Amino acid sequence: MALDIKICGLKTDAAMAAALSGGASHVGFIFFAKSPRYVDPAEAGRLREAARGKAMAVAVTVDASDAFLDEIVAKMQPDMLQLHGAETPERVAEVKARYGLPVMKALPLGEAADLERIKPFIGIADRFLFDAKPPKGSELPGGNGVAFDWRVLVDLDGGVDYMLSGGLNAVNIGDALRLANPPGIDISSGVESATGVKDPALIEQFFRAVRAARDNRAA
């Protein structure tokens, strides 16, 4: 099975180059002002040009207004929108209809009971991103470097397409792939040398770890 890999929170040409050369299927740009990974829509539009024909460019928003989404879509020209706030199924449907783009809905998970949150979005969201619940006091819905118990995904309906996120890094990615066997993975803080600062060497190291983990499973 092909594994989609999304490097999220990109802000520099060097990080973009590392993500693409490593084989990222998706590259993500954060449009949430409180995030240390925030990037201006016009700058994201410049950066995403390198991904054309190579990887899907994803615009990550948090309860964004139509006006802000209009600006992002116009200036960045994303291939996909990721809604990482408290958006309802109705809002997801509105956004899909307004822009004609696939939408990935992020949902926080912690225990098996949380899988119930997925049901209202089935058939509306094109894909899901499962992240850990934010630590108490955090203003960021994602990118907190926190993992959840990946074993809760074992009982997930096999027809649900998703990306696994939250606290992934080169050290634990082998366990994540073994326990959850996700169709896609998303990493942000796990390839940073400081908060919000992507490290090309850590991105390269992560891709090596993914390849090694997959090789071990195939052996």
Salt bridges, closest charged atoms under 4 A:
ASP4 OD2 - ARG127 NH1 2.82
ASP13 OD2 - ARG46 NH2 3.11
GLU43 OE2 - ARG46 NH2 2.86
GLU49 OE1 - ARG52 NE 2.98
ASP66 OD1 - ARG91 NH2 2.84
ASP66 OD2 - ARG98 NH1 3.58
ASP70 OD2 - ARG98 NH2 2.88
GLU71 OE2 - LYS75 NZ 3.07
ASP79 OD2 - ARG48 NH2 2.93
GLU87 OE1 - LYS105 NZ 3.29
GLU94 OE1 - ARG91 NH1 3.02
ASP114 OD1 - ARG117 NH2 3.93
ASP114 OD2 - LYS133 NZ 3.15
GLU116 OE2 - LYS119 NZ 3.16
ASP126 OD2 - LYS96 NZ 3.49
ASP131 OD2 - HIS84 NE2 3.53
GLU139 OE2 - LYS34 NZ 3.36
ASP149 OD1 - ARG151 NE 2.99
ASP161 OD1 - ARG127 NE 3.22
ASP175 OD1 - ARG178 NH2 3.08
ASP186 OD2 - LYS6 NZ 2.43
GLU192 OE2 - ARG37 NE 2.66
GLU192 OE2 - LYS198 NZ 2.49
GLU204 OE2 - ARG208 NH1 3.15
